[in-house]
Amino acid sequence: MRFTASFRRPVFDSFGRSARLLLLALSVTGALAGCSDDDEPAAQPPSPAKITVPQAALHPEGIQYDAATQRFLVSSRTKGQIGAVTDDSVYTKFADDPRLVSTIGMNLDFGRQRLLVAVSDNGANVARTKPETQRKLAALAVFNATNGSLLNYVDLGGLRPDLPHFANDIAVDGQGNAYITDSLSPIIYKVDTQGKASVFLENAQFSAGTMFGLNGIVYHPDGYLIVAKANDGSLFKIPLSDPAAFTKVTNAQSLTGADGLLLLDPQTLLVVSGGQSTVFRMSSTDAWVTTTRTGSFATGPSSPTTITGRNVADAYVLYPYQATSPRFAIVKVGF
């Protein structure tokens, strides 16, 4: 095709047809190039079955999966810091503060880019524990989920200064209010998005004596909390609009030792029982008036604590092993 001849001719229709033919040819060539195998979206690697992390004596208690950065975030009873773990077992420090004696449960509030962390002191962190905080500290630390900077630190134990305290797990409702369980006192705290703390619910039914009581907690999108009591395995349904009207979920399956909870969907709850070395899959068809076991996953003698969701279908349970262990593990749950 000789463009010089076309340019000299006064018939612009001829040039238009030639130009259109050229554009068509270029389009076809580009389309063929676009079909190259090299330009196809890379397939995502399958999520690993187990991630073993060679970090000595970290003893993580809480875990969350950050889909934006494709990594897990873990807490630490013995060091207090928050760490990040990639699928290739690389651990890096994500956040820290001298007030983080022991970090326990966590909640990654994706929409507000916040990482909420329960802070306690049971003496496990020998570098930071103090007589005035041991079994008395309960706090909520709020971090920027992107860079790990501390946004807020909220005292909870001061709401009931004469009681023992151990802030354990966190749920966040649709408005951003956080609910935190206390395992040594029969209390669930509430912290609003402005950082104002209050006692959401206090009831003698949550007492466990010298044992751990309230533990895992999740928010159900229908407007209530589901809370586990570790010493006897009870599950409670607590409406946000009227917390005093809470009810005990009827359940024939023993959940003694219940720790972390994960709501897979409105009808399915995963319950980690460290005492039974099992993750139980519980289901309900009546809005958590009753529940039945529909599956279980044996963890072995790994002292499993809590669990997090990854992508749509995967759930991962945390194996901290012993407090002096040279490693910890993050394991995909299968039923």
Secondary structure, 3 states (H helix, E strand, C coil): CCHHHHHHCCCHHHHHHHHHHHHHHHHHHHHHHHCCHHHCCCCCCCCCCEEEECCCCCCCCCEEEECCCCEEEECCCCCCCEEEECCCCCEEEEECCCCCCEEEEEEEEHHHCEEEEEEECCCCCCCCCCCCCCCCCEEEEEEECCCCCEEEEEECHHHCCCCCCCEEEEEECCCCCEEEEECCCCEEEEECCCCCEEEEEECHHHCCCCCCCEEEEEEECCCEEEEEECCCCEEEEEECCCHHHCEECEECCCCCCEEEEEEEECCEEEEEECCCCEEEEEECCCCCCEEEEEEEEECCCCCCCCEEEECCCEEEEEECCCCCCCCEEEEECCC
